[in-house]
């Protein structure tokens, strides 16, 4: 009897071993690289390289991999293979030269759960994406994008922000909440037709949820969900916070859509939501265009999110860098005083006369490195990149950190140096390797708005206040890295000048 049990046990072990070996071999053949495919670190069966990623500084990890494997390398996350492009020349080749080939997003389990059915402005592809991007750009321009009326709205919000800071009477404060609210109010006026007071606790909570979501989307929890969605959807973890927070923000937007529908006037479109409702009622009836209420909510969410996070985070980095470099703060304020003075509000017309301030803003964006890793793209057809073969359907990640710190493009890439954007005569100069808004067909939809906001908010803040921190406090340049890179929370003093 014992002998029979031993034989059965041996057979079970043999079957299990055979099954494991079979799966490993099947995984190898399924993910076998084609000839002339980019090199990369050796992946483990089933999980790939996902557990080797530096969770705190993934952009640095991928930048270092490029030093080992070259400006084009491959990397496997779970079942999916991706190719990374690094350095200005290679990123430009992918996003600009081959813009049409790398315009679509690859399938994303996280994106499909958040934006089901090819929805939204960020995750959608093909005809629907092009139709909605064109509609959104046209609509935002109709409501002031790039025009004097938008400049006036930003200047008004700058005054609100200045007044709010003045009420603190020089006491230390965390600028994150105020900056988020102020910047968000600009896109809120265009999308929702209203601004929100800094004391509106409901809106403050929504902004807090957005901050948490943006951070979590760049962490290992999101990467694990992307790599193993069938398992992770049933597992506890912080990835579930992403879904619950998104739902709460969507409910907030859904309520606003209902408010618009209650007092909608097709002859008086007040904002993006009204314009979208009009398009649903009187525009194309082609269902492939995707003009429906669900997509209205997702588009509004994308605009709300993108129109808040990056600009407010850039202003936070402005405080960090100019407090750490008081001589730069002195020089900026000297230029503001000579061109504008301390009483008149700044305008976009002043920018041409303020090359140093413009250079400082650009250098803050470069060193602040707000979006360290770009969103994934996908090869529409077989192609070559950097001499390597990239099969149709391959996911492509363009490492923007490697562009903003490219040693062949920047004189002192690791230093805060406004001179990167000044010529020998002290005039502002543009740099091709400056890509904070990405490039190509998917370049940031709100780039024009963000540039206007950054100049007017930045000048408005440093025109009125001298910023500092408590003696002995050293602000960190490391940052918290999620989908964006934000300064580690800090408090500042704002002394009226």
Backbone torsions as a table, in degrees:
resi	resn	phi	psi	omega
1	UNK	NA	-46.2	179.4
2	UNK	-61.2	-39.7	179.4
3	UNK	-62.0	-40.2	179.3
4	UNK	-65.4	-42.7	178.9
5	UNK	-62.5	-38.4	178.6
6	UNK	-64.5	-40.4	178.6
7	UNK	-64.9	-40.9	178.5
8	UNK	-63.2	-44.0	179.4
9	UNK	-61.9	-41.5	179.0
10	UNK	-63.7	-41.4	179.0
11	UNK	-63.4	-40.7	179.2
12	UNK	-64.1	-42.0	178.4
13	UNK	-63.8	-40.1	180.0
14	UNK	-64.8	-42.4	179.3
15	UNK	-64.2	-42.5	179.7
16	UNK	-64.5	-44.4	178.7
17	UNK	-61.7	-44.7	178.6
18	UNK	-59.6	-41.8	-178.4
19	UNK	-64.1	-42.3	179.8
20	UNK	-65.1	-46.9	179.3
21	UNK	-61.0	-41.5	178.7
22	UNK	-60.1	-44.4	-179.3
23	UNK	-65.0	-41.0	179.2
24	UNK	-63.0	-44.2	179.2
25	UNK	-65.8	-42.4	178.4
26	UNK	-62.2	-40.0	178.3
27	UNK	-63.6	-40.0	179.8
28	UNK	-62.3	-48.6	-177.5
29	UNK	-68.6	-34.9	179.5
30	UNK	-65.3	-36.2	-176.1
31	UNK	-107.9	18.6	179.1
32	UNK	-63.9	133.3	-176.2
33	UNK	-77.0	139.2	176.3
34	UNK	-71.9	166.6	178.1
35	UNK	-58.0	142.3	177.5
36	UNK	61.9	28.5	175.7
37	UNK	-81.2	148.0	-178.6
38	UNK	-57.0	141.3	178.2
39	UNK	-71.4	169.6	178.4
40	UNK	-179.0	175.5	179.8
41	UNK	-64.6	149.3	-178.1
42	UNK	-68.2	126.1	-178.9
43	UNK	-88.6	146.8	172.3
44	UNK	-77.7	152.0	176.3
45	UNK	-58.8	141.9	174.0
46	UNK	73.0	-46.5	-173.8
47	UNK	-99.0	-16.5	-179.6
48	UNK	67.5	-134.7	-177.0
49	UNK	-108.5	13.1	-170.0
50	UNK	-59.8	-33.6	-175.4
51	UNK	-85.0	-1.2	177.1
52	UNK	-94.1	-8.0	-178.2
53	UNK	-68.4	136.7	173.4
54	UNK	-73.6	107.7	-173.5
55	UNK	-64.6	-30.1	-176.5
56	UNK	-83.7	-35.2	-177.5
57	UNK	-134.5	63.9	-176.4
58	UNK	-61.2	-33.2	-178.9
59	UNK	-65.9	-34.8	177.3
60	UNK	-70.5	-40.3	179.1
61	UNK	-59.6	-46.6	-178.4
62	UNK	-71.3	-31.0	176.5
63	UNK	-65.7	-38.9	178.5
64	UNK	-70.1	-34.3	176.2
65	UNK	-60.9	-35.9	178.7
66	UNK	-64.1	-30.2	177.6
67	UNK	-69.1	-26.1	-179.7
68	UNK	-88.3	-45.8	-170.8
69	UNK	-104.9	-9.7	-179.9
70	UNK	105.3	174.7	-174.6
71	UNK	-69.8	-13.8	172.1
72	UNK	-125.3	118.6	177.3
73	UNK	-143.7	161.8	-178.9
74	UNK	-106.0	156.2	-176.6
75	UNK	-155.0	131.8	-177.1
76	UNK	-108.2	128.3	176.1
77	UNK	-116.5	106.8	-177.0
78	UNK	61.9	-123.3	-178.1
79	UNK	-87.1	-10.0	-171.6
80	UNK	-103.0	136.7	176.6
81	UNK	-100.2	136.4	178.0
82	UNK	-131.3	155.1	175.5
83	UNK	-114.9	136.2	179.9
84	UNK	-107.4	132.8	174.4
85	UNK	-109.4	130.1	-176.0
86	UNK	-128.8	153.3	179.6
87	UNK	83.8	150.7	-174.6
88	UNK	-57.3	-47.8	-174.2
89	UNK	-63.3	-42.1	-177.7
90	UNK	-73.1	-39.0	178.3
91	UNK	-65.5	-41.1	177.2
92	UNK	-63.1	-41.2	178.4
93	UNK	-57.4	-41.7	-177.5
94	UNK	-74.4	-48.3	-170.4
95	UNK	-86.8	-27.2	-175.4
96	UNK	-108.3	-56.4	-177.2
97	UNK	-65.3	-43.0	178.8
98	UNK	-107.2	40.6	-175.1
99	UNK	-56.2	-44.1	-177.1
100	UNK	-67.1	-33.9	-177.5
101	UNK	-74.7	-31.8	-177.1
102	UNK	-112.8	47.5	-178.4
103	UNK	-96.6	-29.2	-175.3
104	UNK	-86.3	160.4	174.0
105	UNK	-92.4	145.3	172.2
106	UNK	-74.8	166.3	176.9
107	UNK	-61.6	134.3	179.8
108	UNK	-128.9	116.4	176.5
109	UNK	-57.7	-38.7	178.1
110	UNK	-66.4	-46.6	-179.8
111	UNK	-63.5	-38.3	-179.8
112	UNK	-66.9	-34.3	178.9
113	UNK	-73.9	-35.8	-179.4
114	UNK	-80.2	-37.8	-176.9
115	UNK	-128.3	70.1	-174.4
116	UNK	-64.8	142.4	173.1
117	UNK	80.1	40.1	176.2
118	UNK	57.7	49.1	-173.5
119	UNK	-107.4	168.4	176.7
120	UNK	79.3	-179.9	179.4
121	UNK	-96.0	-24.8	-174.0
122	UNK	-87.8	-48.2	-173.3
123	UNK	-92.4	-15.1	-175.0
124	UNK	-71.9	161.2	-177.7
125	UNK	-135.0	169.9	169.3
126	UNK	64.3	-147.1	-176.2
127	UNK	-57.7	-42.6	-177.2
128	UNK	-63.3	-43.1	178.6
129	UNK	-61.9	-47.2	-178.7
130	UNK	-62.3	-41.7	-179.0
131	UNK	-63.3	-45.4	-177.1
132	UNK	-75.0	-34.6	176.9
133	UNK	-64.7	-44.3	179.3
134	UNK	-63.8	-43.8	178.4
135	UNK	-62.0	-43.9	-177.2
136	UNK	-65.8	-44.5	178.7
137	UNK	-60.8	-45.8	179.3
138	UNK	-61.2	-44.4	-178.0
139	UNK	-65.3	-44.7	-180.0
140	UNK	-64.5	-35.5	176.3
141	UNK	-66.4	-37.0	177.3
142	UNK	-63.7	-28.2	179.8
143	UNK	-99.6	20.1	167.5
144	UNK	112.5	-2.2	-178.2
145	UNK	-57.1	120.0	179.4
146	UNK	80.1	6.1	-176.7
147	UNK	-111.8	170.8	-177.6
148	UNK	-62.3	-34.3	-179.3
149	UNK	-64.0	-33.8	176.6
150	UNK	-72.6	-38.9	175.8
151	UNK	-58.6	-42.6	179.4
152	UNK	-64.0	-39.0	179.2
153	UNK	-64.9	-40.2	178.5
154	UNK	-66.6	-43.0	179.2
155	UNK	-61.4	-37.3	177.4
156	UNK	-64.9	-40.8	179.1
157	UNK	-68.8	-33.5	174.9
158	UNK	-59.6	-41.1	178.5
159	UNK	-63.4	-43.7	177.4
160	UNK	-58.4	-43.6	-178.8
161	UNK	-65.7	-43.3	178.3
162	UNK	-59.9	-44.1	-179.8
163	UNK	-64.4	-38.7	179.3
164	UNK	-65.5	-40.9	178.7
165	UNK	-67.4	-37.0	179.2
166	UNK	-62.9	-32.2	-179.7
167	UNK	-67.2	-16.5	179.6
168	UNK	-78.2	-14.3	173.8
169	UNK	52.9	41.1	174.7
170	UNK	83.0	1.4	177.4
171	UNK	-72.8	150.1	179.3
172	UNK	-67.0	144.8	180.0
173	UNK	-150.3	156.1	173.6
174	UNK	-86.0	114.7	-174.6
175	UNK	-75.9	-10.7	-172.8
176	UNK	-58.1	-49.5	-176.2
177	UNK	-63.9	-45.3	-179.8
178	UNK	-63.0	-45.6	-178.4
179	UNK	-64.7	-42.4	178.1
180	UNK	-57.9	-47.1	-177.9
181	UNK	-64.2	-46.4	-176.8
182	UNK	-62.7	-49.4	-178.6
183	UNK	-66.5	-42.2	-179.3
184	UNK	-60.9	-31.8	-179.0
185	UNK	-60.9	-25.4	179.9
186	UNK	-70.2	-51.0	179.3
187	UNK	-69.8	-30.5	178.3
188	UNK	-63.4	-36.7	178.2
189	UNK	-65.6	-34.0	-179.4
190	UNK	-78.8	-35.7	-176.3
191	UNK	-91.1	-48.9	-174.6
192	UNK	-99.8	-11.1	179.7
193	UNK	76.4	21.9	-178.9
194	UNK	-158.5	159.7	170.8
195	UNK	-110.3	162.0	-177.4
196	UNK	-117.1	132.8	-179.5
197	UNK	-65.2	150.8	-178.7
198	UNK	-66.4	-12.9	178.6
199	UNK	-100.5	6.4	179.6
200	UNK	-76.7	102.0	-173.3
201	UNK	-67.3	-33.8	178.2
202	UNK	-62.6	-45.4	179.7
203	UNK	-67.6	-38.1	177.2
204	UNK	-59.7	-38.9	179.1
205	UNK	-65.6	-40.2	178.4
206	UNK	-62.3	-42.4	178.4
207	UNK	-64.0	-37.3	178.0
208	UNK	-64.3	-42.8	178.1
209	UNK	-61.8	-41.6	178.8
210	UNK	-62.2	-43.1	179.1
211	UNK	-59.3	-43.1	-179.1
212	UNK	-66.9	-41.0	179.5
213	UNK	-62.2	-47.4	-177.6
214	UNK	-62.3	-37.3	176.9
215	UNK	-66.8	-49.8	-175.4
216	UNK	-64.9	-29.8	-179.9
217	UNK	-66.2	-16.4	178.3
218	UNK	-106.0	10.4	-177.7
219	UNK	-100.2	176.3	-179.3
220	UNK	-61.9	-26.4	-179.8
221	UNK	-64.1	-42.6	177.5
222	UNK	-68.6	-38.3	179.7
223	UNK	-64.9	-38.8	178.0
224	UNK	-66.3	-38.2	178.4
225	UNK	-66.2	-39.9	178.2
226	UNK	-63.6	-38.1	-175.6
227	UNK	-79.0	-36.8	-174.4
228	UNK	-134.3	62.3	-174.4
229	UNK	-63.1	-36.4	-177.2
230	UNK	-63.8	-30.0	178.9
231	UNK	-89.5	-46.8	-172.1
232	UNK	-66.7	-25.3	-179.4
233	UNK	-65.5	-19.1	179.1
234	UNK	-105.9	-0.2	-175.0
235	UNK	-98.5	147.1	171.8
236	UNK	-71.9	159.0	179.0
237	UNK	150.6	172.6	-175.4
238	UNK	-71.2	-14.2	176.5
239	UNK	-62.8	-28.0	178.9
240	UNK	-69.1	-25.1	176.8
241	UNK	-64.9	-36.3	178.5
242	UNK	-56.6	-47.6	-176.1
243	UNK	-68.3	-42.5	-179.1
244	UNK	-68.1	-38.4	178.7
245	UNK	-67.6	-41.4	178.2
246	UNK	-59.3	-41.7	-179.0
247	UNK	-63.6	-39.9	179.6
248	UNK	-67.2	-39.9	178.1
249	UNK	-67.9	-40.0	176.8
250	UNK	-62.5	-37.8	176.4
251	UNK	-62.5	-39.8	177.2
252	UNK	-59.7	-45.6	-179.9
253	UNK	-70.0	-40.0	179.8
254	UNK	-58.9	-40.7	177.4
255	UNK	-63.3	-36.9	178.9
256	UNK	-70.2	-36.3	175.9
257	UNK	-61.8	-42.2	177.9
258	UNK	-62.2	-40.0	177.6
259	UNK	-61.1	-40.8	178.2
260	UNK	-64.9	-41.5	-178.7
261	UNK	-65.3	-32.0	-178.6
262	UNK	-67.1	-33.1	-178.5
263	UNK	-125.2	36.2	-177.5
264	UNK	-74.2	134.5	175.4
265	UNK	-127.4	109.9	-176.2
266	UNK	-62.5	-18.4	179.0
267	UNK	-92.2	1.7	-177.9
268	UNK	-144.9	77.6	177.8
269	UNK	-74.8	119.0	-174.7
270	UNK	-92.9	-22.4	-172.8
271	UNK	-164.7	-173.8	-177.1
272	UNK	-60.3	-42.5	-178.5
273	UNK	-62.0	-44.6	176.7
274	UNK	-59.8	-44.5	-178.9
275	UNK	-63.0	-36.8	180.0
276	UNK	-69.5	-41.4	177.6
277	UNK	-61.8	-40.4	176.8
278	UNK	-60.9	-43.3	178.9
279	UNK	-63.4	-38.6	178.1
280	UNK	-63.1	-36.3	-174.6
281	UNK	-86.1	-34.9	-172.5
282	UNK	-121.9	-7.8	-176.4
283	UNK	-85.9	-151.2	-177.7
284	UNK	-63.3	139.0	176.1
285	UNK	-96.5	5.2	-180.0
286	UNK	-69.6	116.4	-177.4
287	UNK	-63.2	-22.6	179.4
288	UNK	-70.1	-18.5	176.5
289	UNK	-68.9	-29.7	174.7
290	UNK	77.1	25.2	177.8
291	UNK	-84.4	94.7	179.4
292	UNK	-144.3	170.5	-174.0
293	UNK	-65.0	-35.1	178.0
294	UNK	-61.5	-45.0	179.6
295	UNK	-69.3	-31.0	175.0
296	UNK	-58.8	-44.3	-179.7
297	UNK	-65.3	-44.1	-178.5
298	UNK	-67.7	-40.7	177.6
299	UNK	-63.3	-43.7	179.1
300	UNK	-62.8	-38.5	177.5
301	UNK	-62.8	-45.3	179.8
302	UNK	-62.1	-42.9	178.8
303	UNK	-65.4	-43.7	179.3
304	UNK	-59.9	-47.1	-177.8
305	UNK	-67.3	-51.0	-177.5
306	UNK	-67.7	-31.9	-178.3
307	UNK	-80.0	-1.4	-179.1
308	UNK	-111.7	-55.5	-164.5
309	UNK	-65.0	-55.0	-168.8
310	UNK	-68.4	-41.5	-178.6
311	UNK	-69.0	-44.0	179.5
312	UNK	-65.2	-36.3	177.9
313	UNK	-67.4	-37.8	176.3
314	UNK	-62.0	-39.1	177.7
315	UNK	-66.3	-34.2	175.2
316	UNK	-64.5	-43.5	176.8
317	UNK	-64.0	-31.5	176.7
318	UNK	-60.4	-44.4	177.7
319	UNK	-62.8	-46.8	-178.8
320	UNK	-57.2	-50.1	-173.3
321	UNK	-72.6	-37.2	-179.3
322	UNK	-79.4	-23.3	171.6
323	UNK	-73.2	-38.5	177.7
324	UNK	-72.2	-21.0	179.6
325	UNK	-125.9	73.2	-176.1
326	UNK	-59.7	-25.9	178.3
327	UNK	-66.6	-31.8	176.5
328	UNK	-72.7	-40.3	176.5
329	UNK	-60.4	-40.8	178.0
330	UNK	-60.4	-45.6	-175.6
331	UNK	-69.1	-38.7	176.5
332	UNK	-61.5	-46.8	-177.6
333	UNK	-68.4	-30.5	175.4
334	UNK	-65.9	-41.3	178.7
335	UNK	-68.4	-39.5	176.8
336	UNK	-60.4	-45.9	-178.3
337	UNK	-63.3	-38.4	-176.3
338	UNK	-75.9	-31.3	-177.0
339	UNK	-92.5	-42.0	-172.3
340	UNK	-111.8	-37.9	-171.7
341	UNK	88.9	-172.8	-176.4
342	UNK	-106.8	1.1	-177.9
343	UNK	-112.2	-40.0	-179.0
344	UNK	-76.4	141.1	176.2
345	UNK	-71.3	144.8	177.2
346	UNK	-69.4	157.8	174.9
347	UNK	-138.0	164.5	-179.8
348	UNK	-64.8	-22.9	177.8
349	UNK	-65.9	-21.7	-179.2
350	UNK	-74.9	-21.4	-171.4
351	UNK	-58.2	-39.1	-177.8
352	UNK	-63.4	-23.9	-178.9
353	UNK	-96.5	6.8	-175.5
354	UNK	-129.3	64.1	-175.8
355	UNK	-63.7	-35.7	-178.7
356	UNK	-68.2	-44.9	177.9
357	UNK	-60.8	-42.2	178.4
358	UNK	-62.7	-40.3	178.2
359	UNK	-65.2	-39.9	179.5
360	UNK	-63.5	-44.4	179.1
361	UNK	-59.7	-43.6	179.4
362	UNK	-64.9	-41.1	-179.3
363	UNK	-68.6	-32.5	173.9
364	UNK	-62.5	-43.7	178.1
365	UNK	-63.9	-39.8	-178.9
366	UNK	-66.7	-54.3	-175.6
367	UNK	-74.8	-32.0	176.5
368	UNK	-64.0	-33.0	171.4
369	UNK	51.6	59.3	-169.9
370	UNK	-62.5	-39.3	178.7
371	UNK	-115.7	86.7	-172.0
372	UNK	-66.8	-33.8	176.1
373	UNK	-122.9	130.9	-178.4
374	UNK	-72.8	166.3	174.9
375	UNK	-73.4	152.1	-177.2
376	UNK	-65.7	144.0	169.5
377	UNK	-116.5	178.9	-178.3
378	UNK	-144.1	137.2	178.0
379	UNK	-70.7	123.0	-179.7
380	UNK	-76.1	-24.2	-179.6
381	UNK	-150.3	166.9	175.0
382	UNK	-57.7	136.5	-179.1
383	UNK	-153.6	177.8	172.0
384	UNK	-121.6	146.1	179.3
385	UNK	-142.8	120.0	-177.3
386	UNK	61.6	27.3	179.4
387	UNK	86.1	-1.6	-179.7
388	UNK	-104.7	153.2	179.9
389	UNK	-83.3	127.9	177.7
390	UNK	-119.0	108.3	-177.6
391	UNK	-69.2	154.9	174.0
392	UNK	-53.6	136.1	177.9
393	UNK	89.5	-5.0	-179.6
394	UNK	-71.7	135.1	176.3
395	UNK	-76.3	139.6	-179.7
396	UNK	-123.5	128.1	173.7
397	UNK	-111.1	123.0	175.1
398	UNK	-98.9	119.6	-175.1
399	UNK	-83.6	100.1	-177.6
400	UNK	-69.7	-26.5	175.6
401	UNK	-59.1	-41.9	-178.7
402	UNK	-66.5	-21.9	177.2
403	UNK	-81.6	-48.0	-176.6
404	UNK	-68.9	-17.4	179.8
405	UNK	-122.3	23.0	-178.8
406	UNK	-65.1	117.8	-175.4
407	UNK	-67.3	-20.3	178.9
408	UNK	-85.8	-8.0	-176.6
409	UNK	-113.6	-24.8	-175.8
410	UNK	-120.5	136.7	-175.8
411	UNK	-65.4	-44.7	179.5
412	UNK	-133.1	74.3	-169.6
413	UNK	-61.1	-29.3	-176.3
414	UNK	-89.4	-3.2	-176.4
415	UNK	-108.9	153.6	172.9
416	UNK	-80.9	105.2	-171.5
417	UNK	-138.7	92.6	178.2
418	UNK	-57.6	-19.1	178.3
419	UNK	-62.2	-16.5	174.7
420	UNK	-56.6	-26.7	-174.9
421	UNK	-115.6	23.3	177.1
422	UNK	-128.3	140.3	176.4
423	UNK	-87.9	-174.4	-175.3
424	UNK	-65.4	-18.9	179.5
425	UNK	-98.1	4.8	179.6
426	UNK	82.3	11.6	177.8
427	UNK	-89.3	150.1	-179.6
428	UNK	-67.3	138.3	176.8
429	UNK	-130.5	138.7	178.1
430	UNK	-81.4	150.3	178.5
431	UNK	-124.2	128.6	-177.7
432	UNK	-62.6	-30.6	-177.0
433	UNK	-83.3	11.5	176.5
434	UNK	-91.0	104.4	-173.7
435	UNK	-130.9	51.1	-179.8
436	UNK	-69.2	-20.0	-179.3
437	UNK	-103.9	16.5	-174.3
438	UNK	67.0	-158.0	-176.6
439	UNK	-161.4	168.7	175.9
440	UNK	82.0	-155.3	-173.2
441	UNK	-65.3	-27.6	-177.6
442	UNK	-104.1	21.5	177.2
443	UNK	-54.7	148.1	-174.9
444	UNK	-48.0	126.1	-178.2
445	UNK	-60.6	-32.6	-175.1
446	UNK	-102.6	22.6	-176.6
447	UNK	-56.3	-46.5	-178.1
448	UNK	-61.3	-42.8	178.1
449	UNK	-65.2	-44.2	-178.4
450	UNK	-61.6	-40.8	179.3
451	UNK	-63.0	-41.6	178.8
452	UNK	-66.1	-45.0	179.3
453	UNK	-60.9	-46.4	-177.0
454	UNK	-59.4	-45.8	-178.5
455	UNK	-64.9	-49.0	-174.0
456	UNK	-71.1	-41.1	177.3
457	UNK	-67.8	-45.0	-178.4
458	UNK	-60.1	-51.0	-179.2
459	UNK	-65.4	-40.7	179.5
460	UNK	-61.4	-37.8	179.8
461	UNK	-70.5	-48.5	-175.5
462	UNK	-81.1	-13.8	171.9
463	UNK	-69.0	-38.4	-172.5
464	UNK	-96.8	-26.8	-169.8
465	UNK	-131.6	150.9	169.1
466	UNK	-105.6	121.1	-174.9
467	UNK	-100.6	140.6	179.4
468	UNK	-155.1	173.5	174.5
469	UNK	-124.9	168.6	-179.5
470	UNK	-60.7	143.8	179.2
471	UNK	-54.3	134.1	179.0
472	UNK	91.7	-13.1	178.5
473	UNK	-84.2	129.3	178.9
474	UNK	-113.9	115.2	179.9
475	UNK	-72.7	142.1	-176.9
476	UNK	-91.6	143.7	175.0
477	UNK	-99.7	1.5	-175.5
478	UNK	-70.0	-51.2	177.6
479	UNK	84.5	156.6	172.2
480	UNK	-96.7	124.8	-173.6
481	UNK	-107.3	118.9	169.4
482	UNK	-126.2	-129.3	171.4
483	UNK	-68.4	-28.4	172.2
484	UNK	-121.6	169.0	-179.6
485	UNK	-112.6	113.1	-175.0
486	UNK	-116.3	152.0	177.2
487	UNK	-63.8	147.5	172.6
488	UNK	-62.0	134.1	-174.9
489	UNK	-48.0	138.2	-178.1
490	UNK	-149.5	164.3	176.0
491	UNK	-118.9	147.4	-178.1
492	UNK	-129.4	159.9	167.7
493	UNK	-101.5	135.9	174.7
494	UNK	-119.7	103.3	-179.1
495	UNK	-97.5	125.8	-179.9
496	UNK	-61.3	133.2	-178.6
497	UNK	-82.2	NA	NA
